[in-house]
Amino acid sequence: MIWKVVLLSVIGLLMLIPLSMIKTQIHDRENNMNSGIRKVAENWGGAQTLTGPWLNFSFKDRDKETRFAPDSLHYDIDTKTRKLHRSIYDITVYNATVHLSGHFILDETFMADSAKTVSIDIDDLKGIEGKPTIKLGNQSYVFHSGNSGIVADLKLPGTLKAGDTLPFDMTFKLKGSESLMISPIGNMTDVDMTSDCSEPSFTGEFIPTEREVTETGFSAHWVVSQINRKNPLVSTFGVRLIQPVTQYQKTERSAKYGILIIFLVFMAGFILELVTRKDINLLQYIVIGLSLVLFYSLLLAFSEFISFNWSYLIASGMTVLALGGYFLGILKDKIAYVLTGLVALSYALSYILLQMDTYAYLAGTVLLFVLLVVIMYFTKDLRLDTPKNTAAPSSKEQNNSGSDTTPHVS
């Protein structure tokens, strides 16, 4: 019996090998998905960060261009998401309508005789649609591509002087994927963003001061002043418009509970052996362990085509039914249904833990403690030594039995 416990532990640990192979396969499939996202981004437009507008000026005796940030900057952005299909993957991209407004306060340095331009830094120029135009004061200027975004040459009216306010206003369309970020370069920057994405992930240096997320989309509002930020080129904020947790991350989290489920089923099977005097040999334990491991491969395969919840239900149902029939064939007793129910309960509890985030570790620890108490209860009267059913007769009993040969009939 002790040797069987040792060998069952070894078999359970050996199940880590196929489990690790499945985890490797999960990572490979996830890398394939990320590669598909990058290829789509190459054609559609990648993650976008908007920085600007800037007023730029340079002097003949200086090689470096100087930038002038707006005093007030307001973004009004509306995004519409859509899914592009590549191979077996659905990749989320977006179309954004960006409206910019605000004003500059001109100073003496800028008003000096110099070459002047206005520019907006954009990460991926493939996302720009059409020819954006900006209105500065009463004049409009058309952008063209620049070193790090789009730029337009300025011819400001001679009536402007230092201290004047120069308002600006523009609207343009932008395509992208993964995320849309803003750099708060204004002395006061406020952003209003709406989208039909129902699972946004707000990210960056600043969180929205106001936000509302519903099943049909979200709206968010940021306000950042020059006092709040450290470096306007680094202190970006915005939103990620992709699924926060992919099916691969969920499958990997589920596989982390694999070794626990294997040991629980092995332990339950061994206890049932002791209680019912039914025998499960080591080869059958290996088959049971491999069946429990194969569940995660089924889960990975199904989740690439249907939702994770349905994949989990189908994979666990197939595994429970297969093992239920196997237990019944091995034990040939109704106790097989108890062991089958334990497998189903293990998958149900694993699924509940997957739905938790903050309390997953606490719930898992409490669950292990409860299972330990149950095991302690069923093994409290277990004796590993062989009980003596009959005692050796005394000499007096032997003599009596030898002298009295008359049968007694009742």
C-alpha positions as CSV (number, residue, x, y, z in Angstrom):
1,M,0.0,0.0,0.0
2,I,2.8,2.4,0.9
3,W,4.6,1.6,-2.4
4,K,1.4,2.3,-4.3
5,V,1.1,5.7,-2.6
6,V,4.7,6.5,-3.6
7,L,4.2,5.3,-7.2
8,L,1.0,7.3,-7.5
9,S,2.8,10.4,-6.4
10,V,5.5,9.7,-9.0
11,I,2.9,9.3,-11.7
12,G,1.2,12.5,-10.7
13,L,4.5,14.4,-11.0
14,L,5.2,12.8,-14.4
15,M,1.9,14.3,-15.6
16,L,3.7,17.7,-15.3
17,I,5.6,16.8,-18.5
18,P,2.5,16.7,-20.8
19,L,1.1,19.6,-18.9
20,S,4.2,21.7,-19.7
21,M,4.0,20.6,-23.3
22,I,0.4,21.9,-23.5
23,K,1.5,25.2,-21.9
24,T,4.2,25.5,-24.5
25,Q,1.6,25.0,-27.2
26,I,-0.6,27.7,-25.6
27,H,2.3,30.2,-25.8
28,D,3.0,29.2,-29.5
29,R,-0.6,29.8,-30.4
30,E,-0.6,33.1,-28.6
31,N,2.5,34.1,-30.5
32,N,0.8,33.2,-33.7
33,M,-2.1,35.5,-32.8
34,N,0.2,38.4,-31.9
35,S,2.0,37.9,-35.2
36,G,-1.3,38.2,-37.0
37,I,-2.0,41.4,-35.1
38,R,1.3,42.9,-36.2
39,K,0.7,42.0,-39.8
40,V,-2.8,43.6,-39.7
41,A,-1.3,46.7,-38.1
42,E,1.3,46.9,-40.9
43,N,-1.6,47.3,-43.4
44,W,-4.3,49.0,-41.4
45,G,-2.5,51.1,-38.8
46,G,-0.8,50.2,-35.5
47,A,-1.1,51.6,-32.0
48,Q,-1.5,55.4,-32.2
49,T,-0.2,58.2,-30.0
50,L,-1.2,61.8,-30.8
51,T,1.1,64.6,-29.8
52,G,0.2,68.1,-30.8
53,P,-0.4,70.5,-32.4
54,W,3.0,72.2,-32.0
55,L,4.0,75.6,-33.4
56,N,7.6,75.2,-34.6
57,F,10.1,77.9,-35.5
58,S,13.8,77.9,-36.4
59,F,16.4,80.6,-37.0
60,K,19.0,80.7,-39.7
61,D,21.8,80.6,-37.1
62,R,20.3,77.6,-35.3
63,D,20.2,74.0,-36.5
64,K,17.7,72.8,-34.0
65,E,14.0,73.6,-34.3
66,T,12.1,75.0,-31.3
67,R,8.6,73.9,-30.4
68,F,5.9,75.9,-28.9
69,A,3.0,74.2,-27.0
70,P,-0.6,75.3,-26.9
71,D,-1.9,77.1,-23.8
72,S,-5.2,75.3,-24.1
73,L,-5.8,71.9,-25.8
74,H,-9.0,70.0,-26.2
75,Y,-9.5,66.6,-27.9
76,D,-12.9,65.2,-28.8
77,I,-12.5,61.7,-30.1
78,D,-15.1,59.2,-31.2
79,T,-13.9,55.7,-32.1
80,K,-15.7,52.8,-33.9
81,T,-14.2,49.4,-33.6
82,R,-14.4,46.5,-36.0
83,K,-12.9,43.0,-36.3
84,L,-10.7,41.9,-39.2
85,H,-10.4,38.2,-39.8
86,R,-7.0,36.7,-40.4
87,S,-6.6,33.0,-40.4
88,I,-8.5,31.8,-37.4
89,Y,-8.1,35.0,-35.4
90,D,-10.4,38.0,-35.1
91,I,-8.3,41.2,-34.7
92,T,-9.8,44.4,-33.3
93,V,-9.1,47.7,-35.2
94,Y,-10.7,51.1,-35.0
95,N,-11.6,54.2,-37.0
96,A,-11.4,57.4,-35.0
97,T,-12.8,60.8,-35.7
98,V,-10.5,63.3,-33.9
99,H,-11.5,66.9,-33.3
100,L,-8.8,69.3,-32.0
101,S,-9.3,72.8,-30.7
102,G,-7.6,75.3,-28.4
103,H,-5.3,78.2,-28.6
104,F,-1.7,79.4,-28.5
105,I,-0.5,82.5,-26.7
106,L,2.3,84.0,-28.9
107,D,5.5,85.2,-27.4
108,E,8.3,87.5,-28.7
109,T,10.6,84.6,-29.5
110,F,8.0,83.0,-31.8
111,M,7.1,86.3,-33.5
112,A,10.7,86.9,-34.5
113,D,11.7,86.5,-38.1
114,S,11.9,82.7,-38.5
115,A,10.6,79.8,-40.5
116,K,7.3,78.7,-38.9
117,T,5.4,75.4,-39.2
118,V,2.6,73.6,-37.3
119,S,2.9,69.9,-36.7
120,I,1.2,66.9,-35.0
121,D,3.2,63.8,-34.1
122,I,1.5,60.5,-35.0
123,D,3.0,57.1,-34.6
124,D,1.7,55.4,-37.8
125,L,1.0,57.7,-40.7
126,K,-0.7,54.8,-42.6
127,G,-3.7,55.5,-40.3
128,I,-4.2,59.0,-41.7
129,E,-7.2,59.3,-44.1
130,G,-7.3,62.1,-46.6
131,K,-5.4,65.4,-46.3
132,P,-5.9,66.9,-42.8
133,T,-6.4,70.6,-42.6
134,I,-6.0,72.9,-39.6
135,K,-7.5,76.4,-39.1
136,L,-5.2,78.8,-37.3
137,G,-6.9,82.1,-36.7
138,N,-8.7,82.9,-39.9
139,Q,-6.4,80.9,-42.2
140,S,-6.4,77.2,-43.1
141,Y,-3.3,75.1,-43.8
142,V,-3.0,71.7,-45.4
143,F,-0.7,69.1,-43.8
144,H,1.8,66.9,-45.5
145,S,4.0,64.1,-44.1
146,G,6.9,65.0,-41.9
147,N,9.7,63.3,-40.0
148,S,7.5,62.2,-37.0
149,G,4.0,63.0,-38.2
150,I,2.2,65.6,-40.3
151,V,3.4,69.2,-40.8
152,A,2.1,72.4,-42.5
153,D,4.1,75.5,-43.5
154,L,2.7,78.7,-41.9
155,K,2.3,82.2,-43.3
156,L,0.8,84.1,-40.4
157,P,-0.7,87.6,-40.9
158,G,1.6,90.5,-40.1
159,T,-1.0,92.0,-37.7
160,L,-0.2,89.3,-35.1
161,K,2.1,90.4,-32.2
162,A,3.5,89.0,-29.0
163,G,0.8,88.3,-26.4
164,D,-2.0,87.7,-29.0
165,T,-4.1,84.5,-28.8
166,L,-4.0,82.3,-31.9
167,P,-7.0,79.8,-31.8
168,F,-6.9,76.6,-33.8
169,D,-9.4,74.0,-34.9
170,M,-9.2,70.8,-37.0
171,T,-10.9,67.5,-37.6
172,F,-9.4,64.4,-39.2
173,K,-9.9,60.7,-39.4
174,L,-7.4,58.2,-38.0
175,K,-7.2,54.4,-38.3
176,G,-5.3,52.2,-35.8
177,S,-5.3,49.1,-33.7
178,E,-4.6,48.0,-30.1
179,S,-4.5,51.5,-28.4
180,L,-5.1,55.2,-28.8
181,M,-3.0,57.4,-26.6
182,I,-2.7,61.2,-26.0
183,S,0.3,63.3,-24.9
184,P,-0.9,66.2,-22.7
185,I,1.4,68.9,-24.1
186,G,-1.0,71.8,-23.4
187,N,-0.8,73.9,-20.3
188,M,-4.3,72.6,-19.8
189,T,-5.3,69.5,-21.7
190,D,-8.7,67.9,-21.6
191,V,-9.9,64.9,-23.6
192,D,-13.4,63.6,-24.2
193,M,-13.4,60.1,-25.8
194,T,-16.4,57.9,-26.7
195,S,-16.4,54.4,-28.3
196,D,-18.5,51.4,-29.0
197,C,-15.9,49.2,-27.3
198,S,-17.6,47.6,-24.2
199,E,-14.3,46.3,-22.7
200,P,-11.9,49.2,-22.6
201,S,-8.7,49.1,-20.6
202,F,-7.7,52.7,-19.5
203,T,-4.0,53.0,-19.3
204,G,-1.1,55.5,-19.1
205,E,0.0,58.1,-16.6
206,F,-3.5,59.4,-15.9
207,I,-6.9,57.7,-15.3
208,P,-10.1,59.4,-16.5
209,T,-11.7,61.9,-14.1
210,E,-15.1,60.7,-15.3
211,R,-16.0,57.5,-17.1
212,E,-19.0,55.3,-17.9
213,V,-18.7,51.8,-19.3
214,T,-21.8,50.0,-20.6
215,E,-22.6,47.0,-22.8
216,T,-22.8,49.3,-25.8
217,G,-19.5,51.2,-25.3
218,F,-17.9,53.8,-23.0
219,S,-17.3,57.5,-22.5
220,A,-14.4,59.0,-20.6
221,H,-13.0,62.4,-19.7
222,W,-9.5,63.4,-18.7
223,V,-8.2,66.7,-17.4
224,V,-4.4,67.2,-17.1
225,S,-2.7,70.5,-16.3
226,Q,0.9,71.4,-16.8
227,I,1.4,71.0,-13.0
228,N,0.3,67.4,-13.1
229,R,2.6,66.1,-15.7
230,K,6.3,65.5,-15.6
231,N,7.3,65.3,-19.2
232,P,4.5,65.8,-21.8
233,L,6.3,63.5,-24.3
234,V,6.4,60.7,-21.8
235,S,3.3,61.2,-19.7
236,T,0.8,59.7,-22.2
237,F,-2.7,58.3,-21.3
238,G,-5.5,56.7,-23.2
239,V,-7.2,53.4,-23.8
240,R,-6.5,50.0,-25.1
241,L,-9.3,48.8,-27.4
242,I,-8.4,45.1,-27.4
243,Q,-9.8,42.2,-25.4
244,P,-8.2,42.5,-21.9
245,V,-7.9,38.8,-21.3
246,T,-7.5,36.5,-24.4
247,Q,-8.6,32.9,-24.6
248,Y,-4.9,31.9,-24.4
249,Q,-4.4,33.6,-21.1
250,K,-7.6,32.0,-19.7
251,T,-6.5,28.6,-20.9
252,E,-3.0,29.0,-19.3
253,R,-4.6,30.0,-16.0
254,S,-6.8,27.0,-16.2
255,A,-3.8,24.7,-16.9
256,K,-2.1,26.0,-13.7
257,Y,-4.8,24.1,-11.7
258,G,-4.1,20.9,-13.7
259,I,-1.7,19.2,-11.4
260,L,-4.0,20.0,-8.4
261,I,-7.0,18.3,-10.2
262,I,-4.8,15.3,-11.1
263,F,-3.7,14.7,-7.5
264,L,-7.2,15.2,-6.1
265,V,-8.6,12.6,-8.5
266,F,-5.7,10.2,-7.7
267,M,-6.2,10.7,-4.0
268,A,-10.0,10.1,-4.3
269,G,-9.5,7.0,-6.4
270,F,-7.0,5.6,-3.8
271,I,-9.4,6.3,-0.9
272,L,-12.2,4.6,-2.8
273,E,-9.9,1.6,-3.3
274,L,-9.5,1.3,0.5
275,V,-13.2,1.8,1.3
276,T,-14.6,-0.5,-1.4
277,R,-11.8,-3.0,-1.7
278,K,-11.9,-2.4,-5.5
279,D,-8.6,-2.3,-7.3
280,I,-7.3,0.4,-9.7
281,N,-4.0,-0.6,-11.1
282,L,-1.1,1.8,-11.9
283,L,-1.6,1.6,-15.6
284,Q,-5.2,2.7,-15.2
285,Y,-4.1,5.6,-13.1
286,I,-1.8,6.7,-15.9
287,V,-4.7,6.5,-18.4
288,I,-6.8,8.6,-15.9
289,G,-4.0,11.2,-15.6
290,L,-3.5,11.5,-19.3
291,S,-7.3,12.0,-19.8
292,L,-7.2,14.8,-17.3
293,V,-4.2,16.4,-19.1
294,L,-5.9,16.1,-22.5
295,F,-8.7,18.3,-21.2
296,Y,-6.5,21.3,-21.5
297,S,-5.6,20.5,-25.1
298,L,-9.3,20.2,-25.9
299,L,-9.9,23.5,-24.2
300,L,-7.2,25.2,-26.2
301,A,-8.4,23.8,-29.5
302,F,-12.1,24.7,-29.0
303,S,-11.4,28.2,-27.6
304,E,-9.8,29.3,-30.9
305,F,-13.1,28.9,-32.7
306,I,-15.8,29.4,-30.0
307,S,-16.0,31.4,-26.8
308,F,-13.9,30.3,-23.8
309,N,-17.0,29.5,-21.6
310,W,-18.5,27.2,-24.2
311,S,-15.1,25.6,-24.9
312,Y,-14.7,24.9,-21.2
313,L,-18.2,23.4,-20.9
314,I,-17.6,21.1,-24.0
315,A,-14.1,20.0,-23.0
316,S,-15.0,19.3,-19.4
317,G,-18.2,17.5,-20.5
318,M,-16.3,15.2,-22.9
319,T,-13.6,14.5,-20.2
320,V,-16.2,13.7,-17.5
321,L,-18.2,11.4,-19.7
322,A,-15.1,9.5,-20.9
323,L,-13.7,9.1,-17.4
324,G,-17.2,8.2,-16.0
325,G,-17.5,5.3,-18.5
326,Y,-13.9,4.3,-17.7
327,F,-14.5,4.3,-13.9
328,L,-17.6,2.2,-14.3
329,G,-15.7,-0.3,-16.4
330,I,-12.9,-0.5,-13.8
331,L,-14.8,-0.6,-10.6
332,K,-18.1,-2.2,-11.8
333,D,-19.8,-0.6,-8.9
334,K,-22.0,2.5,-8.3
335,I,-19.1,4.0,-6.5
336,A,-17.8,4.9,-9.9
337,Y,-20.5,7.6,-10.1
338,V,-19.0,9.2,-6.9
339,L,-15.5,9.4,-8.5
340,T,-17.1,10.8,-11.7
341,G,-18.9,13.4,-9.7
342,L,-15.7,14.4,-8.0
343,V,-14.0,15.0,-11.4
344,A,-17.0,17.2,-12.5
345,L,-16.9,19.1,-9.2
346,S,-13.1,19.7,-9.7
347,Y,-13.7,21.3,-13.1
348,A,-16.6,23.3,-11.8
349,L,-14.5,24.7,-8.9
350,S,-11.6,25.4,-11.3
351,Y,-14.0,27.4,-13.5
352,I,-15.2,29.4,-10.6
353,L,-11.6,30.3,-9.6
354,L,-11.0,31.4,-13.2
355,Q,-13.8,33.9,-13.0
356,M,-12.3,35.4,-9.9
357,D,-9.4,37.9,-10.1
358,T,-8.8,39.6,-6.8
359,Y,-10.0,36.7,-4.6
360,A,-8.8,33.8,-6.7
361,Y,-5.8,33.0,-4.4
362,L,-7.9,33.3,-1.2
363,A,-10.7,31.1,-2.6
364,G,-8.2,28.5,-3.8
365,T,-6.5,28.3,-0.5
366,V,-9.7,27.9,1.5
367,L,-10.8,25.3,-1.0
368,L,-7.6,23.3,-0.4
369,F,-8.1,23.5,3.3
370,V,-11.7,22.1,3.0
371,L,-10.5,19.3,0.8
372,L,-7.7,18.5,3.4
373,V,-10.3,18.3,6.1
374,V,-12.5,15.9,4.0
375,I,-9.4,13.7,3.4
376,M,-8.6,13.7,7.1
377,Y,-12.1,12.6,7.9
378,F,-12.1,9.7,5.5
379,T,-8.6,8.5,6.5
380,K,-8.9,8.9,10.3
381,D,-9.6,5.2,10.8
382,L,-7.2,3.9,8.2
383,R,-4.7,1.4,9.4
384,L,-1.8,0.4,7.2
385,D,-1.0,-2.8,9.2
386,T,-2.9,-6.1,8.6
387,P,-5.4,-6.7,11.4
388,K,-5.4,-10.0,13.1
389,N,-8.8,-11.6,12.6
390,T,-8.3,-14.8,14.8
391,A,-6.3,-15.4,17.9
392,A,-4.3,-18.5,18.6
393,P,-6.2,-21.0,20.9
394,S,-5.0,-21.6,24.4
395,S,-3.7,-25.0,25.6
396,K,-6.8,-25.5,27.6
397,E,-9.0,-24.8,24.6
398,Q,-6.9,-27.3,22.6
399,N,-7.4,-30.0,25.3
400,N,-11.1,-29.4,25.5
401,S,-11.5,-29.5,21.8
402,G,-9.5,-32.8,21.6
403,S,-11.6,-34.6,24.3
404,D,-15.0,-33.5,23.3
405,T,-15.9,-34.8,19.8
406,T,-19.6,-34.9,20.2
407,P,-21.3,-32.4,17.9
408,H,-23.8,-30.0,19.4
409,V,-27.0,-29.4,17.6
410,S,-29.2,-26.5,18.4
